[in-house]
């Protein structure tokens, strides 16, 4: 979709390679880096902790070092609400100046990367801004990868909030059940990708370097509610709206405390940003996109999302 734009160029490379990062920055005369690349999801970080450390911490350090040595002016670091971890949010949600207390490998990696970013801001000419975001969703999002270990047994899927919406849409369209951890009462806030892009555009022009900004939504949805909403929106084969439980495969809850993803976004709103797309509208747009393009967009992704199993009479 982007290849026809004259101001877009895709460069494949290794985030931990100074040579790859450096040649890209020099060739294209980059003066601003928005660092979004990371391994994602808590569940995956528990299965592959060293890989997450290498990519999310060491990789961030590499990009910072190379950016600074090549006279990049501004650096934006995408972090996560998971960095707050076990810290209980106040009435308005987590605030940017709260102590970080991550309780899983993914959150710890994001918090560690933030410390390195802050160090560069304080000790080099590089001007940095950190953004702690809720779960971002929307069209074109890849529904994770086969190394996540998502399928267990016959037709189950582990909750991965960052990719849960595209995964669940694709599974329901092909008649697969959805896995729910515990009672499903854990809550998350979801932000439509267009609103996230608008936030970065505002921060690019108005953000104060050295600062951290929460980027979040007001739409707090439990995992159970998300399952119900997607069932009603996607309307998978043989679903008649009468028995939601028949489409849910329950699994044990996570073995650690999670205080949700509520964040105070007043600091970002003071710069002129606000959420424009409601969860209902964003979900509708996302379902429509996956219905039209989901099976063909990535080429071969169906082999990752649907292994050779049978579910509810449907062969994947």
C-alpha positions as CSV (number, residue, x, y, z in Angstrom):
1,X,0.0,0.0,0.0
2,X,2.9,2.4,0.8
3,X,5.3,1.6,-2.0
4,X,3.7,4.1,-4.4
5,X,4.4,7.0,-2.1
6,X,7.6,8.8,-3.1
7,X,8.5,9.6,0.6
8,X,8.3,5.9,1.6
9,X,11.1,3.3,1.3
10,X,11.2,-0.1,3.0
11,X,14.6,-1.3,4.1
12,X,14.9,-4.8,5.6
13,X,17.5,-5.3,8.3
14,X,18.4,-6.5,11.8
15,X,17.6,-4.1,14.6
16,X,20.6,-5.4,16.5
17,X,23.0,-4.7,13.6
18,X,24.8,-1.3,13.8
19,X,25.7,-1.7,10.1
20,X,22.1,-2.2,9.0
21,X,20.8,0.7,11.0
22,X,23.7,3.0,10.2
23,X,23.6,2.4,6.4
24,X,19.9,3.1,6.4
25,X,20.2,6.4,8.4
26,X,23.1,7.7,6.2
27,X,21.6,6.6,2.9
28,X,18.3,8.3,3.5
29,X,19.6,11.2,5.6
30,X,17.4,10.5,8.5
31,X,17.0,13.2,11.1
32,X,14.1,11.7,13.2
33,X,13.7,8.1,14.4
34,X,10.3,6.7,15.6
35,X,11.4,3.4,17.2
36,X,8.4,1.0,17.0
37,X,10.2,-2.2,16.3
38,X,10.0,-4.8,19.1
39,X,9.0,-8.3,20.0
40,X,5.6,-8.1,21.5
41,X,3.2,-9.7,24.0
42,X,3.6,-10.9,27.5
43,X,2.9,-14.6,26.8
44,X,5.6,-14.7,24.1
45,X,8.1,-13.0,26.4
46,X,7.6,-15.8,29.0
47,X,8.4,-18.4,26.3
48,X,11.4,-16.6,24.8
49,X,12.8,-14.2,27.4
50,X,16.4,-14.0,26.0
51,X,15.0,-13.2,22.6
52,X,13.0,-10.3,24.0
53,X,16.0,-9.0,25.9
54,X,18.1,-9.1,22.8
55,X,15.6,-7.3,20.6
56,X,13.8,-4.9,22.9
57,X,16.7,-3.8,25.1
58,X,19.9,-4.4,23.1
59,X,18.1,-3.5,19.9
60,X,17.0,-0.2,21.3
61,X,20.5,0.5,22.6
62,X,21.9,-0.1,19.1
63,X,19.4,2.2,17.4
64,X,20.1,4.9,19.9
65,X,23.9,4.6,19.6
66,X,23.8,4.6,15.8
67,X,21.3,7.5,15.7
68,X,23.4,9.6,18.0
69,X,26.6,8.9,16.1
70,X,24.9,9.9,12.8
71,X,23.6,13.2,14.1
72,X,19.9,12.2,14.3
73,X,18.1,15.0,16.1
74,X,15.0,13.4,17.5
75,X,14.2,9.9,18.8
76,X,10.8,8.6,19.8
77,X,10.6,5.4,21.8
78,X,7.4,3.3,21.8
79,X,7.0,1.8,25.2
80,X,4.0,0.1,26.9
81,X,1.6,0.4,29.8
82,X,3.1,-3.0,30.8
83,X,6.1,-1.0,32.2
84,X,3.8,0.2,35.1
85,X,3.2,-3.5,36.0
86,X,2.2,-4.0,39.6
87,X,1.8,-0.3,40.4
88,X,-1.9,0.3,41.1
89,X,-3.3,3.2,39.1
90,X,-5.0,6.1,40.7
91,X,-8.5,7.3,40.0
92,X,-7.5,8.8,36.6
93,X,-5.2,5.9,35.7
94,X,-1.4,5.6,35.6
95,X,0.5,8.9,35.4
96,X,3.8,9.3,33.6
97,X,5.8,10.2,36.8
98,X,4.8,7.0,38.7
99,X,7.5,4.5,39.6
100,X,7.8,1.6,37.1
101,X,7.2,-1.9,38.5
102,X,7.0,-4.4,35.7
103,X,6.0,-7.9,36.6
104,X,6.8,-9.8,33.4
105,X,9.7,-10.1,30.9
106,X,8.0,-7.9,28.3
107,X,7.2,-5.1,30.7
108,X,10.7,-5.3,32.2
109,X,12.3,-5.1,28.8
110,X,10.2,-2.0,27.9
111,X,11.1,-0.3,31.2
112,X,14.8,-1.1,30.7
113,X,14.7,0.3,27.2
114,X,13.2,3.5,28.7
115,X,16.1,3.9,31.1
116,X,18.6,3.7,28.2
117,X,16.6,6.3,26.2
118,X,16.6,8.6,29.2
119,X,20.3,8.2,29.6
120,X,20.9,9.2,26.0
121,X,18.6,12.2,26.4
122,X,20.6,13.4,29.4
123,X,24.1,12.7,28.1
124,X,24.0,13.3,24.3
125,X,22.6,15.8,21.9
126,X,19.8,13.4,20.9
127,X,16.4,14.7,21.9
128,X,14.1,11.8,23.0
129,X,10.5,11.3,23.8
130,X,9.0,8.1,25.3
131,X,5.4,7.1,24.5
132,X,3.7,4.5,26.8
133,X,0.7,3.1,24.8
134,X,-2.3,1.0,25.3
135,X,-3.0,-1.9,22.9
136,X,-3.2,-0.6,19.4
137,X,-5.3,-2.3,16.8
138,X,-6.7,-1.8,13.3
139,X,-6.5,-2.9,9.7
140,X,-3.3,-4.5,8.3
141,X,-2.1,-5.7,11.8
142,X,-0.3,-9.0,11.5
143,X,-2.0,-11.6,13.8
144,X,1.4,-12.6,15.4
145,X,3.6,-15.4,14.3
146,X,4.1,-19.2,14.7
147,X,6.8,-18.9,17.3
148,X,4.3,-17.6,19.8
149,X,3.2,-21.1,20.7
150,X,-0.4,-19.9,20.5
151,X,-2.0,-23.2,19.6
152,X,-2.1,-26.0,22.2
153,X,-3.8,-29.3,21.8
154,X,-6.6,-29.1,19.2
155,X,-7.9,-25.5,18.6
156,X,-6.9,-23.2,21.4
157,X,-5.4,-19.7,21.3
158,X,-3.7,-17.9,24.2
159,X,-4.7,-14.4,25.0
160,X,-2.2,-11.9,23.6
161,X,-3.8,-8.5,24.0
162,X,-1.7,-6.7,21.3
163,X,-2.8,-9.1,18.6
164,X,-5.9,-10.5,20.1
165,X,-8.3,-8.6,17.8
166,X,-6.9,-9.7,14.4
167,X,-6.3,-13.2,15.7
168,X,-9.8,-13.6,17.0
169,X,-11.4,-12.2,13.9
170,X,-9.5,-14.6,11.7
171,X,-10.3,-17.6,13.9
172,X,-14.0,-16.8,14.1
173,X,-14.2,-16.3,10.4
174,X,-13.0,-19.9,10.0
175,X,-15.1,-21.4,12.8
176,X,-12.4,-21.8,15.5
177,X,-13.0,-21.3,19.2
178,X,-11.4,-18.5,21.3
179,X,-9.3,-19.2,24.3
180,X,-10.1,-17.2,27.4
181,X,-7.7,-17.1,30.4
182,X,-9.4,-17.4,33.8
183,X,-12.9,-15.8,34.1
184,X,-12.1,-13.4,31.3
185,X,-12.7,-10.4,33.6
186,X,-9.2,-8.9,33.0
187,X,-9.6,-5.6,31.2
188,X,-7.7,-3.8,28.5
189,X,-8.0,-0.5,26.7
190,X,-7.7,-0.5,22.9
191,X,-6.7,2.4,20.7
192,X,-7.4,2.5,17.0
193,X,-4.2,2.8,14.9
194,X,-5.3,6.1,13.2
195,X,-5.6,7.8,16.6
196,X,-2.1,6.5,17.5
197,X,-0.6,7.9,14.3
198,X,-2.3,11.3,15.0
199,X,-0.6,11.3,18.4
200,X,2.8,10.8,17.0
201,X,2.2,13.5,14.5
202,X,1.4,15.9,17.3
203,X,4.3,14.8,19.5
204,X,6.6,15.2,16.5
205,X,5.7,18.9,16.3
206,X,4.7,19.8,19.9
207,X,6.3,17.2,22.2
208,X,8.8,18.3,24.8
209,X,12.1,16.3,24.5
210,X,13.0,14.4,27.7
211,X,9.4,13.8,28.5
212,X,7.2,10.7,28.6
213,X,3.6,10.7,27.4
214,X,0.8,8.2,28.0
215,X,-1.1,7.3,24.8
216,X,-4.4,5.6,25.7
217,X,-8.0,5.1,25.1
218,X,-11.1,5.4,27.2
219,X,-12.6,2.2,25.9
220,X,-12.0,-0.4,28.6
221,X,-13.1,-3.8,27.6
222,X,-12.9,-7.2,29.4
223,X,-11.6,-10.2,27.5
224,X,-15.0,-11.8,27.9
225,X,-16.7,-8.7,26.5
226,X,-14.3,-8.7,23.6
227,X,-15.2,-12.3,22.8
228,X,-18.9,-11.5,22.9
229,X,-18.5,-8.4,20.7
230,X,-16.4,-10.1,18.1
231,X,-18.8,-13.0,17.9
232,X,-21.7,-10.6,17.3
233,X,-19.7,-8.6,14.7
234,X,-18.0,-11.4,12.8
235,X,-21.0,-13.8,13.0
236,X,-18.9,-17.0,12.3
237,X,-20.3,-20.1,10.7
238,X,-23.0,-21.8,12.7
239,X,-23.1,-19.1,15.4
240,X,-26.7,-18.1,16.2
241,X,-26.1,-15.8,19.1
242,X,-27.5,-18.1,21.7
243,X,-24.5,-19.8,23.3
244,X,-21.3,-17.7,23.6
245,X,-19.7,-20.3,25.9
246,X,-19.7,-22.9,23.1
247,X,-17.2,-20.7,21.3
248,X,-14.9,-20.2,24.3
249,X,-12.2,-22.6,25.4
250,X,-11.2,-21.6,29.0
251,X,-7.6,-21.8,30.3
252,X,-6.0,-21.1,33.7
253,X,-5.4,-17.4,34.5
254,X,-2.0,-15.8,34.4
255,X,0.1,-16.6,37.5
256,X,0.7,-12.9,38.4
257,X,-1.2,-9.8,39.4
258,X,-2.2,-7.5,36.5
259,X,-3.8,-4.1,37.3
260,X,-5.0,-3.4,33.8
261,X,-4.1,-0.7,31.3
262,X,-5.9,2.5,32.6
263,X,-3.7,5.5,31.9
264,X,-4.1,9.2,32.4
265,X,-3.7,10.8,29.0
266,X,-4.2,14.5,30.1
267,X,-0.6,15.4,29.4
268,X,-1.0,14.4,25.7
269,X,-4.4,15.9,25.4
270,X,-2.9,19.2,26.6
271,X,-1.0,19.3,23.3
272,X,-4.2,19.0,21.3
273,X,-4.6,15.2,20.9
274,X,-7.7,13.3,21.5
275,X,-9.2,9.9,20.5
276,X,-11.5,10.3,17.5
277,X,-12.5,6.7,16.6
278,X,-14.7,4.9,19.1
279,X,-14.1,1.2,19.9
280,X,-17.3,0.2,18.1
281,X,-16.3,2.1,14.9
282,X,-12.7,1.0,15.0
283,X,-13.7,-2.7,15.5
284,X,-16.2,-2.4,12.6
285,X,-13.5,-1.0,10.3
286,X,-11.1,-3.7,11.4
287,X,-13.5,-6.6,10.9
288,X,-14.4,-5.3,7.4
289,X,-10.7,-5.2,6.4
290,X,-9.9,-8.7,7.7
291,X,-13.1,-10.0,6.0
292,X,-11.9,-8.6,2.7
293,X,-8.1,-9.1,3.0
294,X,-7.3,-11.3,6.0
295,X,-6.8,-14.6,4.2
296,X,-4.5,-13.3,1.5
297,X,-2.7,-10.2,2.7
298,X,0.4,-11.6,4.2
299,X,0.8,-14.7,2.0
300,X,0.9,-17.9,3.9
301,X,-0.3,-16.4,7.2
302,X,-3.2,-18.8,7.2
303,X,-0.8,-21.7,7.9
304,X,0.4,-19.8,11.0
305,X,-3.1,-18.9,12.3
306,X,-4.9,-22.1,11.3
307,X,-2.9,-25.3,11.7
308,X,-4.2,-28.5,10.3
309,X,-7.0,-29.1,12.8
310,X,-10.7,-29.3,12.9
311,X,-12.9,-27.0,15.0
312,X,-16.7,-26.9,15.2
313,X,-16.9,-29.0,12.0
314,X,-14.6,-26.6,10.1
315,X,-11.3,-27.9,8.7
316,X,-8.7,-25.2,8.7
